[in-house]
Amino acid sequence: MPELPEVETTRRGIQPHVRGRRITGALARVPALRWPIPAELIEDLPGQRIAGVERRAKYLLLAVDRGSVLLHLGMSGSLRVLPSGLIAGRHDHFDLVLDDGRMLRLTDPRRFGAVLWQPLGQVHSLLQGLGPEPLSDEFDGDHLWLRSRGRRAPVKTFIMDQRIVVGVGNIYAAEALFAAGIHPLRAAGRISRQRYQRLADAIKLILAQAIGRGGTTLRDFLNPDGAPGYFEQELQVYGREGQPCRQCGTELRSLRLGNRASCYCPRCQR
């Protein structure tokens, strides 16, 4: 599934091509992806101008005159800026035609993505109750420490809770916990303020590095320009079960947390 760095890479990739462009047409080839595509969105978008592309958690928001188009890439989705009129493939489900002869196309083989509408001045229900952005000043070790008091849940589950901090998915949670030297099963409420500061710093650093390298290529994610991300080459623990730890040489282990594999180093992480 595309995580925050991949979504941010997509935002940065498409924004220069769509910002300031007027929408001349909207086409949904399927009535629903993860949720129904609002009919009023298809009817009302033509004629509106795109002011920019924003990101909240793993959602992209195309800001237009009367609101925002809320987009989610699901598990395998991608957005491309292509010549308008290009023949659609079987997984090309949604097009926004622009006034410069190009279009923004959503491709989603598994149909777990979303195309929704957020009226001007409102916050969509999917975005309500979310925690701070991990790269913002609102997110730091104090925030994690305060929100974790009394919690018995494993720290990895805690930092993947979108109400605590948004956009820290399985890959980057595993990598950040390794960098901070924290075992993924340690109870969230039993971690000190100092260790949480190390963890917050690690989350910020790893996400920033991943964004800078174009995201992590896993399975079917590609950048808007068709080039894969390169951060996968630098993963320390994710997907490396049974291999030696790059820090101490100990064999990496894996456990299951919330039906997801979580790889860690039994020596470096306590």
N, C-alpha and C positions, 0 to 999 in steps of 0.2 A: 504494500500500500504506500503511495506517495506520502511522505511525512513532511513536516514543516519546511525543511530546507528545499525539498523538491517543489513544494507549492510556492515558496518564495522565489525560487529560480524561475518557475513558470510566470509568476507575476512580473518579474523584472524583464523576462523575455518578450512578453506580449505588449507590455505597456507602451513602449515607444511606437508601436505599430497601430495601436487603436486609440490612443489618447487624442482627443480633438476631432475624431472622425464622427460623422453622422451615420446612424443606422438607417439603411434603406429597406431592409427586410429581415424577417426572423422566421426560421423554419424549424419545426420539431417533427422529426420523422417517426417518433414513437410517442404515445400519449403520456408515458411515465418512464422515469428511470427509477431511482429509489423511492421517489414520491412523484405524484402527478405533476406535469409541467403546466403551470397555470395558463389557461387559454387567454386571459387578459394580457399576460406578458407578451404573447405572440402578437396580439392585436395592437397593443399600445407602444411597443418599442420603436417601430418605424417612425422616423422623423426626429427621434431624440439623439442628442449628442453625448458621446462618452467623455466625461470629464477626467477620468483616470481609473486605475485599477488598484484596489486596496486589498489587504489580506487581514483576516481575523481568524486566529487559530489556523485550521487547515481549509478555511473557506476563502474564496476569492470573491470580491465585490466589484462589479463593473458599475461605477457611479455614473448615472445618466440624469437627465433633467428632472425626472419626477420620482426618483428612487434609485435602487441598485438591483442589478441582476446578481443573485447569490448562486455561486457555482461551487460544486464540490467534485473532486476528481475520482472519488470512490476508491476502489482497490486497484484499478488499472487504467484510469482515464487519463487523457491528455488533451491539451488545447494547442491548436496550430493556427497561424495566420497564413492563409493560402489564397491563390487566385480564385475569385468568385466564379461559379459555374463549373468548378472541378467536380467530376463525377464522384458521387458519394459511395463509399464502401459499406459493407453490411453493418459495421459498428460505428458509422458516422451518424450520430443521432440528432445533433443540434447545430445550426448555422446562424451566425449573425452576419448579414451582408452589409458591407461598409461602402461609403460614398467614393472610395478611391479605387474601386474595382477589385478589392480583396474581401475576404471574409474570415471570421473567427469560427473555427470548427471544433466541436467537442466530440472526441472519439472515446467510446467506453465499452469495451468488449463484454464486461460483466454486468453492466447496467446498475452498478451500485453508486454511481455519481448522482448529482442533483443539479437541476436548473430551477430556481425559485425566485420569488419577487419580494423585495423589501421596500415598501413605500417610503417616500421622503419623510424624515422626522421620526420614523419608527425603527425599532430593533426587532429583527426576526426572532421568533421563539427559539430557534436553534442557536442563536448567539447570546441569549440571555443566561445569566448565571455563570458565565465563563470566568476563569481566573485570569491573572495578568499575562501579558506576552512575556516569554522567557528572556527576550533581548531588551526589555524595557527596564527603566529605573525602578519600577514598582516591584520587580522580582529580584529578591536577594535571599541571603541566608536567614535573615530575621523573619522574612515572610514564611519560609518553609518551617522554621522552628516554631513560630507562633501557631501556625495552622496544624502542626503535627502533635501538639500536646494532648496526651491521653489516647492517642491512636495506637491500636495494636496491629493494624494492617502492615504488611511488608512495605518497606520503603519504596521498592520499585512500583508497587501498585499505587502508592501514595503520589509519587511524582508523575504518574501517568493519568491521574485523575484530572480531567479538564477543568474542574472547579477549583483546583489548587494552582495549576499553571497549564496554559494551553500548549498544544503542539509537541509535547515530549512523548513520542511514541516508543515502541518497543526497541528499535535499533538504538536510538540516542539515549534512552534511559539506561540501557545496558552499558553503553560506552561511558556515560557520565559517572555511573556508579563505580566502574572500574577505575576511572581517572581519579575519583575521590577516595578510593580504597574502602568502599562500603559494600558489605555483603547485601545482595538483593533481598534476602529474607529477614534482615534485621528489622525489628518493629520500628515504625516511623516515630513513635513517641519516645524511643529510647536512644535517640541520636542527639548529640550535643549541638548547641548553637554554632560552635566553631566548625564542626564537621559539616553542618548544613551550609555554612558559607563556602566551604571547599566544594560541596556538591553544586551549589548555585553557580559558582565560578566555572566549574567544569561544564555544566549545561550550556552556559553562555558561550564558552570558548569552542566547544565541539559543534554546536549549531552554527556559529559564525564561520568556522572552518568549512563545514559541509556546504553552506550557502556559497562561500567563496569558490568552492571547487565544483559547483554545479549540481549539488545533491548526490545522493547515493543511487547507483543503478542496481536495482533488484528486480528480477523478472522483466516486466514490460514497461518500466518508466523510461521515457526519453525526454530530453529538453525540448522546448519549442522549436529550436533550430535543427532538431533531429540528432544532436550529438549526446552521447550518454554522459552522466555524471561520473566523477572520478574518486569520490570520497570512499567508495567501497574498498579501494586498495589500502586504506589506512585504518580499517576497523581493527580494534585490538582484541575484542572478545566475541562480538556478535557473529554467529555462524561458524565459529572456530572450535566447537566442542571437540575434545580429544587431541587438539594440537597444543604445542607448548606455549605457555605464556611468554609474550615478547619482553616482559619485564623481569621475570624470575626463572622461567623455564619450566615451571610446574605445569602438569597437564591440566588443561581447562576442562571444567565440568559443566553440565547443563541440568537444569531443573525446570519444572512446569509451574508457571504462575498464570492463573486465569486462562488456561488452555493455550498459553504461549510458551515457547522455549525461552529460557533465560540462561545464557552462558556467563560464566564468571570464573575467577581464579581463586581457589580455596586458600591460597597463601597470601595474596596481595589484598584480598577483600575480607574485611572483618566486621 
